[in-house]
Amino acid sequence: MPSDECKSYAAVFKALGDETRLKIFRMLSCEEKCACKILDEFDISQSTLSYHMKILCDCGLVNGRRDGIWMRYTINADTLARVRDFFARIEPAEPMADLDNDRICC
């Protein structure tokens, strides 16, 4: 995997590694949300929400658009498809045969 692609995935996973951002991302999976509706669900300030939304937008997971004085957010379907494809390409490793059946590892 090219280095730029690794950095892109790392940014996505880092963004989703925060509980608040993960919850916001999950909220957006249902429909487009206005920042005010997202704020209603969390005990955070407007500036904290802006911080989280910037991270989600910068890594490409979320798209934001201005609607008058409001910001509206949606999941970026292209990025979500790339992340799904990333996981779809991962194959579980075959377990190694136990070469020494008498030996038990702890």
Residue pairs with C-beta under 8 A, 6 or more apart in sequence:
8 59
8 60
9 83
9 86
11 58
11 59
11 60
12 59
12 60
12 61
12 79
12 83
14 59
15 21
15 55
15 56
15 59
15 61
16 22
16 25
16 61
18 52
18 55
20 42
20 44
20 52
21 52
21 55
21 56
23 41
23 42
24 38
24 42
24 52
24 53
24 56
25 56
25 61
25 62
25 75
27 33
27 38
27 41
28 62
28 73
28 74
28 75
29 75
32 72
32 73
32 74
33 72
33 73
33 74
34 67
34 70
34 71
34 72
34 73
35 46
35 49
35 50
35 53
35 70
35 71
35 72
35 73
36 70
38 49
38 53
38 73
39 46
39 49
42 49
44 52
53 62
53 64
53 71
53 73
56 62
56 73
57 63
57 64
57 73
59 79
60 76
60 78
60 79
61 75
61 76
61 79
61 80
62 73
62 74
62 75
62 76
63 73
63 74
63 75
63 76
64 71
64 72
64 73
65 71
65 72
65 73
65 74
66 72
